[in-house]
Amino acid sequence: MSSLSTPPSADAARPPARGRPPRLDQARTVDAALVLLDASGLDALTMRRLADAVGVQAGALYRHFATKQDLLTAMAERMLAGCSAPPADPDWSGRLTVLARRMRTALLAHRDGARVYAGTHSTGANTLGFAETLIGVLGEAGFGPREAARTALTVVHYTVGHTLEEQAALQPGDLGPADPEQLREAVTAAGLPHLTAALPVLTGADFTAQFEFGLGLLVQGLRALHRAGSGPAA
């Protein structure tokens, strides 16, 4: 039988050709990371899962992102895209308010967006552009560079902190959302009159109203300092 067999061709003898790995593109990788973030949350976003999503070995990611923190910084930078355009409001405090709202909206656009942003220090165009516009608004209002910088940090920290709490409260699964009835029962059982009176707000879920209230307090304080002709204390 062997004498009647047709010898294998050279092509058949060669092992199957392996496809070339896809070229790793940093922008595409960040896009994929944001998709995974929205689907599963920050805790499930690993470099291995991201590598699988873009079709490369996990080690290939480290050519663009030396650490996972570098990846998070790039994601935070992407989130602020479109936030730095100067607002059209003629009043400086109105422009400041618009910028804070834009930042909150950008972070809320992604699951765990505030957790991703917190602690990052991007020097990308979106982040620096947003900071330049924010500090510029304060500078045009008469605040000196140090006061403008401190005020900008205060606004950013308030916005990120509020959004962290907001997203944590709405987190699906075992971590949330919090049960307002549990708080109501605990306050009632303890006989705490001031907390009892505040329960409608404390157990509510109108996070936009709460954000606007806190932002309004910041703006009112800044207006008072502005009218007094002095910026925040150094």
C-alpha positions in Angstrom: 0.0 0.0 0.0 2.8 2.3 0.8 4.1 2.1 -2.8 0.7 3.4 -4.1 0.5 6.3 -1.6 0.9 9.8 -3.0 3.9 11.5 -1.4 2.9 14.5 0.6 3.5 17.8 -1.1 5.9 20.3 0.4 3.1 22.6 1.3 1.3 19.9 3.2 4.5 19.0 5.1 5.0 22.5 6.4 3.3 23.4 9.7 0.3 25.7 9.4 1.4 29.3 9.1 0.8 31.3 12.2 -1.0 34.6 11.8 1.0 37.7 12.7 -0.1 39.1 16.0 -2.2 42.3 15.7 -0.2 45.5 15.9 -0.7 46.8 19.4 -2.1 50.3 19.3 -2.2 52.4 22.5 -5.4 54.2 21.6 -7.2 51.0 20.7 -6.0 49.4 23.9 -7.4 52.2 26.0 -10.7 51.9 24.1 -10.8 48.2 24.9 -10.0 48.9 28.5 -12.9 51.3 28.8 -15.2 48.7 27.3 -14.1 46.1 29.8 -14.5 48.6 32.6 -18.1 49.4 31.6 -18.9 45.7 31.3 -17.3 44.4 34.5 -16.0 47.2 36.7 -12.5 48.2 37.8 -11.9 45.1 40.1 -12.3 42.8 37.1 -10.1 44.8 34.8 -6.8 42.9 34.6 -3.9 43.2 32.2 -4.5 39.6 31.2 -8.2 40.2 30.4 -7.3 43.3 28.5 -4.6 41.4 26.5 -7.2 38.8 25.5 -9.6 41.5 24.4 -7.0 43.1 22.0 -5.6 39.7 20.9 -2.1 39.9 22.3 0.0 38.3 25.0 -0.2 40.1 28.4 3.5 41.0 28.2 2.9 43.0 25.0 0.8 45.5 27.0 3.8 46.6 29.0 5.4 48.1 25.9 2.8 50.9 26.3 1.9 50.7 29.9 4.7 49.9 32.4 2.2 49.3 35.2 -1.5 49.0 35.6 -1.5 52.5 37.1 -0.1 53.8 33.8 -3.1 52.2 32.1 -5.5 53.8 34.5 -3.8 57.2 33.9 -4.4 56.8 30.2 -8.0 55.8 30.7 -8.5 58.9 33.0 -7.0 61.0 30.3 -9.4 59.7 27.7 -12.4 60.3 30.0 -11.7 64.0 30.0 -11.9 64.3 26.3 -14.1 67.3 25.3 -14.1 68.8 28.8 -11.6 71.7 28.3 -13.5 74.0 25.9 -14.0 77.4 27.6 -17.6 77.7 28.7 -19.7 80.5 27.2 -21.1 81.7 30.5 -20.2 85.4 30.9 -19.8 85.1 34.7 -16.6 83.4 36.0 -18.5 81.5 38.7 -20.9 80.2 36.0 -18.0 79.0 34.0 -16.5 77.3 37.0 -19.8 75.5 37.6 -20.0 74.3 34.0 -16.5 72.8 34.2 -17.2 70.9 37.5 -20.4 69.6 35.9 -18.5 68.5 32.8 -16.0 66.6 34.9 -18.7 64.8 36.9 -20.6 63.9 33.7 -17.3 62.5 32.2 -16.6 60.3 35.2 -20.2 59.1 35.4 -20.1 58.1 31.8 -18.0 55.0 32.8 -18.6 52.4 35.5 -16.1 53.2 38.3 -15.0 56.2 36.4 -14.2 58.2 39.6 -12.2 55.3 41.0 -10.2 55.1 37.8 -9.5 58.9 37.8 -8.6 59.2 41.5 -4.9 59.2 42.1 -3.9 59.6 38.5 -1.6 62.3 37.3 -1.9 62.5 33.6 0.1 65.0 31.6 -2.0 64.4 28.5 -3.7 67.1 26.4 -7.2 66.5 27.8 -6.1 66.7 31.5 -3.8 69.6 31.1 -6.3 71.4 28.9 -9.0 71.0 31.5 -6.7 72.3 34.2 -5.6 75.2 32.1 -9.2 76.2 31.4 -10.2 75.8 35.1 -7.3 77.8 36.4 -7.7 80.3 33.6 -11.3 81.0 34.7 -10.1 81.8 38.2 -7.2 83.9 37.0 -9.5 86.0 34.9 -11.7 86.5 38.0 -8.7 88.0 39.8 -7.3 85.1 41.8 -3.5 84.9 41.9 -1.8 81.8 40.6 -1.4 80.1 44.0 -5.1 80.8 45.0 -6.3 79.7 41.6 -4.4 76.5 41.8 -5.7 75.7 45.4 -9.2 76.5 44.3 -9.0 74.4 41.2 -7.7 71.4 43.3 -10.6 72.0 45.7 -13.2 71.9 42.9 -11.6 68.8 41.4 -11.3 66.9 44.7 -14.9 67.7 45.6 -16.1 66.5 42.2 -14.1 63.3 42.3 -15.0 62.6 45.9 -18.7 63.1 45.3 -18.7 61.0 42.2 -16.8 58.2 44.1 -19.6 58.1 46.7 -22.3 58.3 44.0 -21.0 55.4 42.0 -20.3 53.3 45.1 -23.9 53.8 46.3 -25.2 52.6 42.9 -22.7 49.8 42.5 -24.5 46.6 41.5 -23.8 43.4 43.5 -22.8 42.7 47.0 -21.3 46.2 47.6 -24.5 48.2 46.9 -26.7 49.9 46.5 -27.2 50.7 50.2 -30.6 49.8 51.7 -32.2 53.1 52.9 -34.6 51.1 55.1 -31.7 49.8 57.2 -30.6 53.3 58.0 -34.2 54.4 58.7 -34.7 51.5 61.1 -31.4 52.1 62.9 -32.1 55.8 63.4 -35.6 55.2 64.6 -34.6 52.6 67.0 -31.9 54.8 68.4 -34.3 57.7 68.9 -32.1 60.3 67.2 -34.4 63.3 66.4 -32.0 65.3 64.2 -31.2 62.3 62.0 -34.8 61.4 61.9 -35.7 64.8 60.5 -32.8 64.5 57.9 -33.8 61.0 56.8 -35.6 62.1 53.6 -32.3 63.5 52.3 -30.0 60.9 53.8 -31.9 58.0 52.3 -32.6 59.7 49.0 -30.9 59.0 45.7 -30.9 62.4 44.1 -27.2 62.7 43.7 -27.4 65.5 41.2 -29.2 67.7 43.7 -26.6 66.9 46.4 -23.8 67.6 44.0 -25.3 70.9 43.0 -25.9 71.9 46.6 -22.2 71.3 47.5 -21.0 73.0 44.4 -23.2 75.9 45.2 -21.6 76.2 48.6 -18.1 76.3 47.0 -19.2 78.9 44.5 -20.8 81.1 47.2 -17.7 81.0 49.3 -15.5 81.9 46.3 -17.8 84.8 45.4 -17.6 86.1 49.0 -13.8 86.0 48.8 -13.9 87.6 45.4 -16.0 90.5 46.7 -13.7 91.0 49.6 -10.8 91.4 47.2 -8.8 88.5 48.4 -8.3 84.9 47.3 -8.3 81.9 49.6 -5.6 81.9 52.3 -2.4 80.2 51.2 
